């Protein structure tokens, strides 16, 4: 097990003395390493191995954040090396060389330079791969990590194109950066919601740097995450029944995808959840499981179509459901299924891309994805009059605002609901029509 401690080079010094980092593994020292930080022993707490929280040393928050960041990087380097080398720790020379590379040690001086913006973001991503989050008690999901890495890549591309050989540092992350980055994404023909996603993700990086004292003047209020309502389809219950009734005996590939998709349509689970339902999650007439993304425990009744699917695969798989495939492959096959089912009505998608509002028409089959299943469940149950708060308990949505984004009812469907309501309240033809005096 790795152990990292910080000690003063001379704890009896009358002036500032260097702080050294000692790294050991299973009781064996790996290195004694200069942090590049100095402090007067008067302000050092040997128990916490950090600066004392005192007004006489007003920069202690930033100082302690830098030490914590150095420790995190040292831990991540060791873990990554051991993951890549069958859990064997590095030699003293190898570990020190890796530290030098990561900390950008100045030649011949042995002084650790502070992490720059990209260095911090890179180490932050490495840390996030195994970090346990307080809200869920679990590491970050692969999907979220992929979103973070995409935003990091886009920021690097922005730097290479707009800044080229000029400096790009923490100090430059201000409102001017925000507007310049946003304009760059518009120029690169990104959609409005994609721009908002990247800004929101980068804001997460910057807030963490702010907490660690690397960006003390960062103002998160100025970084607005722009968005616009997104067009998205759902399948109504008639279309879902059409899929269920398709004869796919001669095409087991599409049959398995169809059946798995229908499980999503009647449970409201995300792809990451309906593809990992286990036998122990099914108890009689209900499915009960903890969702991967939020950690919410949801209980869902088993629909008769799902029950028929379970009988079809009983004894063939451990959970009596089709074996899952990748999200990307399933999305491709779903479009093929949609064409076979005859879902060819024209659907218009309107979005702002590259700063221009544009509408594109597609056959409905081309817009079906695994997430359509979850959206279809929420919309169909809402249309059926099931209370929104009860649907949210099944889908795991925490706020009505987030839930309502899933409700994809067209203007005509809204009008039909109102017409049906009026019909219910229309007086019978046998009843006399009276006007109140």
C-alpha positions in Angstrom: 0.0 0.0 0.0 1.3 3.4 -0.9 1.9 6.1 1.7 2.7 9.7 1.0 3.9 12.2 3.6 5.3 15.7 3.6 8.1 16.8 5.9 10.2 20.0 6.4 13.8 19.8 5.4 14.8 21.7 8.5 12.0 21.9 11.1 14.3 24.0 13.3 14.9 26.7 10.7 14.3 30.4 11.5 13.3 31.1 7.9 11.3 29.4 5.2 12.5 25.8 4.6 11.7 23.4 1.7 9.0 20.8 2.0 9.9 17.3 0.9 7.5 14.5 -0.2 8.3 11.0 1.0 6.6 8.2 -1.0 6.8 4.6 0.2 5.1 1.3 -0.9 4.6 -1.6 1.5 7.1 -0.1 3.9 9.8 0.4 1.2 10.7 4.0 0.3 10.3 4.8 -3.4 11.5 8.4 -3.3 12.2 11.5 -1.4 11.1 14.3 -3.7 11.2 18.1 -3.6 7.8 19.8 -3.8 9.1 23.2 -4.8 7.1 24.6 -1.8 8.7 26.4 1.2 7.3 27.4 4.5 8.4 28.8 7.9 8.3 26.0 10.5 6.2 28.4 12.6 3.3 28.0 10.2 3.6 24.2 9.7 1.4 21.6 11.4 3.4 18.4 11.6 0.3 16.3 12.4 -1.8 17.3 9.4 1.4 17.8 7.2 -0.2 21.0 6.0 0.1 24.7 6.7 -1.7 25.9 9.8 -5.0 27.6 9.3 -4.0 31.0 10.7 -4.5 34.7 9.7 -0.7 35.1 10.0 -0.4 32.8 7.0 -3.3 34.1 4.9 -2.5 32.0 1.8 -2.8 28.7 3.6 -5.9 27.5 1.6 -4.0 27.8 -1.8 -0.8 26.5 -0.2 -2.5 23.4 1.1 -4.4 22.8 -2.1 -1.1 22.8 -4.0 0.3 20.1 -1.7 -2.9 18.0 -2.0 -2.6 18.3 -5.8 1.0 17.1 -5.7 0.0 14.2 -3.6 -2.9 13.3 -6.0 -0.6 13.3 -9.0 2.0 11.2 -7.2 -0.7 8.6 -6.2 -2.1 8.5 -9.8 1.3 8.0 -11.3 2.0 5.0 -9.0 -1.4 3.5 -9.6 -1.3 3.9 -13.3 2.2 2.3 -13.5 1.2 -0.7 -11.4 -2.0 -1.2 -13.5 0.1 -1.3 -16.6 2.8 -3.6 -15.1 0.9 -6.4 -13.3 0.7 -4.6 -10.0 4.5 -4.4 -9.7 5.7 -1.1 -8.2 8.3 0.9 -10.2 12.0 1.2 -9.2 13.1 4.3 -7.4 14.7 5.6 -10.7 11.6 4.9 -12.8 9.2 6.5 -10.3 11.3 9.6 -9.9 11.6 9.9 -13.7 7.8 9.7 -14.0 7.4 12.3 -11.3 9.8 14.6 -13.1 7.9 14.2 -16.3 4.5 14.9 -14.7 5.7 17.8 -12.6 7.7 19.4 -15.4 10.9 19.7 -13.3 13.1 22.6 -14.4 16.4 21.3 -15.8 19.3 21.1 -13.4 17.4 22.8 -10.6 15.2 20.0 -9.3 12.4 22.5 -8.7 8.8 21.5 -9.3 6.9 23.9 -11.5 3.2 24.4 -10.7 0.9 22.4 -12.9 -0.3 24.5 -15.9 -3.9 24.4 -17.0 -3.6 21.4 -19.3 -1.4 19.6 -16.8 -4.0 20.0 -14.1 -6.9 18.9 -16.4 -4.9 15.8 -17.4 -4.2 14.8 -13.8 -7.8 15.6 -12.9 -9.1 13.2 -15.5 -6.7 10.5 -14.3 -7.9 11.1 -10.7 -11.6 10.9 -11.8 -11.2 7.4 -13.3 -11.1 5.9 -9.8 -12.5 8.8 -7.6 -15.6 7.9 -5.5 -18.3 10.5 -5.6 -20.1 11.5 -2.5 -23.6 11.6 -4.1 -23.5 8.1 -5.5 -20.8 6.4 -3.5 -19.3 5.0 -6.8 -16.8 6.0 -9.4 -17.7 8.2 -12.4 -19.4 6.4 -15.2 -17.6 5.6 -18.5 -20.1 7.8 -20.4 -19.5 10.8 -18.2 -15.7 10.3 -18.4 -16.0 10.2 -22.2 -17.8 13.6 -22.1 -15.1 15.1 -19.9 -12.4 13.8 -22.3 -14.2 15.2 -25.3 -14.4 18.7 -23.7 -10.7 18.5 -22.9 -9.9 17.6 -26.5 -12.0 20.4 -27.8 -10.3 22.9 -25.5 -6.9 21.7 -26.8 -8.1 22.2 -30.4 -9.3 25.7 -29.5 -5.9 26.5 -28.0 -4.0 25.2 -31.0 -6.1 27.2 -33.5 -6.8 30.4 -31.7 -3.7 30.8 -29.4 -1.1 28.8 -31.3 2.3 29.6 -29.7 0.9 32.1 -27.2 0.6 31.3 -23.5 -2.6 29.7 -22.3 -2.9 29.6 -18.5 -5.3 29.6 -15.6 -5.2 33.4 -15.5 -6.7 33.6 -18.9 -9.9 31.8 -18.0 -12.2 34.8 -17.7 -15.3 36.2 -19.4 -13.3 37.1 -22.5 -12.2 33.4 -22.7 -15.8 32.3 -22.3 -17.1 34.5 -25.2 -14.0 33.6 -27.4 -14.4 29.9 -26.8 -18.2 30.1 -27.5 -17.6 32.0 -30.7 -15.0 29.4 -31.8 -17.5 26.5 -31.3 -20.1 28.4 -33.3 -17.5 28.9 -36.1 -16.7 25.2 -36.0 -20.3 24.4 -36.7 -21.2 22.9 -33.3 -24.8 22.7 -32.3 -26.1 24.9 -29.5 -26.7 22.1 -27.0 -23.2 20.6 -27.8 -21.7 24.0 -27.1 -23.6 24.2 -23.8 -22.4 20.7 -22.8 -18.7 21.5 -23.4 -19.0 24.8 -21.5 -20.7 23.0 -18.6 -18.0 20.3 -18.5 -15.1 22.8 -18.6 -16.8 24.7 -15.8 -16.5 21.5 -13.7 -12.7 21.5 -14.3 -12.4 25.2 -13.5 -14.5 24.9 -10.3 -12.2 22.1 -9.1 -9.1 24.2 -9.9 -10.7 27.1 -8.0 -11.3 24.9 -5.0 -7.6 23.8 -5.0 -6.4 27.4 -5.1 -5.2 27.3 -8.7 -7.8 29.8 -10.0 -8.6 32.1 -7.1 -10.2 34.7 -9.3 -12.5 32.4 -11.3 -16.1 33.6 -11.4 -18.4 30.6 -12.3 -21.5 32.8 -12.7 -20.1 34.2 -15.9 -20.0 30.8 -17.5 -23.5 30.2 -18.8 -24.4 26.8 -20.1 -26.5 27.7 -23.1 -29.2 25.3 -24.4 -32.3 25.0 -26.6 -35.2 22.5 -26.6 -34.1 19.4 -28.5 -36.4 17.6 -30.9 -36.5 13.9 -30.2 -38.9 11.1 -31.1 -40.8 8.5 -29.1 -42.7 5.4 -30.2 -46.4 5.3 -29.2 -47.9 2.1 -27.9 -49.3 1.2 -31.3 -45.8 1.4 -32.8 -44.3 -0.6 -29.9 -46.9 -3.3 -30.5 -46.0 -3.3 -34.2 -42.4 -4.1 -33.2 -43.5 -6.7 -30.7 -45.6 -8.5 -33.4 -42.9 -8.6 -36.0 -41.9 -12.1 -37.1 -38.1 -12.1 -36.8 -37.6 -15.9 -36.4 -35.4 -15.9 -39.4 -33.3 -12.9 -38.1 -32.1 -13.7 -34.6 -29.8 -10.7 -34.6 -32.6 -8.2 -35.0 -35.0 -10.3 -32.8 -32.6 -10.0 -29.8 -32.2 -6.3 -30.4 -36.0 -5.8 -30.7 -36.6 -7.7 -27.5 -34.0 -5.9 -25.5 -35.4 -2.5 -26.8 -38.9 -3.5 -25.8 -37.6 -4.1 -22.3 -36.4 -0.5 -22.3 -39.8 0.7 -23.6 -41.7 -1.0 -20.8 -39.3 -0.3 -17.9 -38.1 3.3 -18.6 -34.6 2.2 -17.7 -31.5 3.7 -19.4 -29.4 1.5 -21.8 -26.8 1.1 -19.1 -29.5 -0.3 -16.8 -31.8 -2.5 -18.9 -28.7 -4.3 -20.3 -27.6 -5.4 -16.9 -30.8 -6.6 -15.3 -30.0 -9.8 -13.4 -32.2 -12.7 -12.3 -32.1 -11.5 -8.7 -33.5 -8.1 -9.8 -36.7 -9.8 -10.8 -39.1 -10.7 -7.9 -42.4 -12.0 -9.0 -44.2 -9.2 -10.9 -41.6 -6.5 -10.3 -38.0 -5.5 -11.3 -36.1 -3.8 -8.6 -32.6 -2.4 -9.1 -30.2 0.4 -8.4 -29.6 2.7 -11.4 -26.0 3.0 -12.5 -26.0 6.8 -13.2 -27.7 8.1 -10.1 -27.8 5.3 -7.6 -31.5 5.6 -7.3 -33.4 2.4 -6.4 -36.3 1.9 -8.8 -39.2 -0.7 -8.7 -41.0 -1.4 -12.0 -43.9 -3.7 -12.7 -43.2 -6.3 -15.4 -45.3 -5.5 -18.4 -47.0 -8.5 -20.2 -44.8 -7.9 -23.3 -41.6 -8.1 -21.1 -43.1 -11.3 -19.4 -43.5 -12.8 -22.9 -39.8 -12.0 -23.7 -38.7 -13.5 -20.4 -40.5 -16.8 -21.4 -38.9 -16.7 -24.8 -35.3 -16.7 -23.4 -36.0 -18.8 -20.3 -33.2 -21.3 -19.8 -31.2 -19.8 -22.7 -29.5 -16.9 -20.7 -28.9 -16.4 -16.9 -31.4 -13.6 -16.7 -33.9 -14.9 -19.4 -33.2 -11.8 -21.5 -31.2 -11.3 -24.7 -27.4 -10.9 -24.3 -26.6 -7.1 -24.7 -24.4 -5.7 -27.4 -22.7 -2.3 -27.6 -24.9 0.9 -27.6 -23.5 1.9 -31.0 -24.3 -1.4 -32.7 -27.7 -1.6 -31.1 -28.5 2.0 -32.4 -27.5 0.8 -36.0 -29.7 -2.3 -35.7 -32.7 -0.3 -34.3 -32.8 1.9 -37.5 -32.9 -1.3 -39.5 -35.7 -2.6 -37.4 -37.6 0.7 -37.8 -37.4 0.4 -41.6 -38.7 -3.2 -41.4 -41.6 -2.0 -39.1 -42.5 0.7 -41.7 -41.7 3.7 -39.4 -41.1 5.9 -42.4 -43.2 9.0 -41.6 -41.2 12.2 -42.1 -40.0 13.8 -38.9 -38.5 17.3 -38.8 -35.5 18.1 -36.5 -34.8 21.8 -35.8 -31.6 23.0 -34.1 -29.2 25.8 -34.1 -25.9 24.7 -35.6 -23.0 27.1 -36.4 -25.2 29.9 -35.2 -27.8 29.2 -37.9 -31.3 27.8 -37.2 -31.9 24.9 -39.5 -34.6 22.2 -40.0 -33.8 18.8 -41.5 -36.3 16.1 -42.4 -35.7 12.4 -41.6 -37.6 9.2 -41.9 -38.6 8.3 -38.3 -36.7 5.0 -38.5 -33.4 6.9 -38.8 -33.9 8.6 -35.5 -34.6 5.6 -33.3 -31.9 5.0 -30.6 -31.7 3.0 -27.4 -32.7 6.2 -25.5 -35.9 6.3 -27.5 -37.1 3.4 -25.3 -36.8 5.4 -22.1 -38.4 8.5 -23.7 -41.2 6.3 -25.1 -42.0 4.9 -21.6 -42.2 8.3 -20.0 -44.3 9.9 -22.7 -46.7 7.0 -23.1 -47.4 6.7 -19.4 -47.8 10.5 -19.2 -50.3 10.4 -22.1 -52.2 7.6 -20.3 -52.8 9.9 -17.4 -50.4 8.2 -14.9 -49.2 10.9 -12.4 -45.9 12.5 -13.3 -44.6 12.1 -9.8 -45.2 8.3 -10.0 -43.5 8.0 -13.4 -40.5 9.8 -11.9 -40.3 7.2 -9.2 -39.9 4.6 -11.9 -37.6 6.5 -14.2 -35.5 7.8 -11.3 -35.8 11.4 -12.3 -35.2 13.7 -9.3 -36.8 16.9 -10.6 -39.9 17.5 -12.6 -37.9 19.9 -14.9 -35.6 17.1 -15.9 -38.5 14.6 -16.3 -40.5 16.9 -18.5 -37.7 17.0 -21.1 -38.5 13.4 -21.8 -42.2 14.1 -22.6 -42.2 14.4 -26.4 -45.8 15.2 -27.2 -46.6 16.9 -30.5 -48.9 19.9 -30.7 -51.6 17.7 -32.3 -51.3 15.2 -29.5 -51.8 18.0 -27.0 -54.9 19.1 -29.0 -56.3 15.6 -29.0 -55.9 15.4 -25.2 -57.9 18.6 -24.9 -60.5 17.4 -27.3 -61.0 14.1 -25.4 -61.4 16.1 -22.2 -64.0 18.3 -23.8 -65.8 15.2 -25.1 -66.0 13.8 -21.6 -67.6 17.0 -20.3 -70.0 17.5 -23.2 -73.7 17.2 -22.2 -75.5 14.1 -23.5 -77.8 14.7 -26.5 -80.7 13.4 -24.4 -80.1 16.1 -21.8 -81.8 19.5 -22.3 -79.4 22.4 -22.9 -80.1 25.2 -20.6 -78.7 28.7 -20.3 -78.5 30.0 -16.8 -80.6 33.1 -16.2 
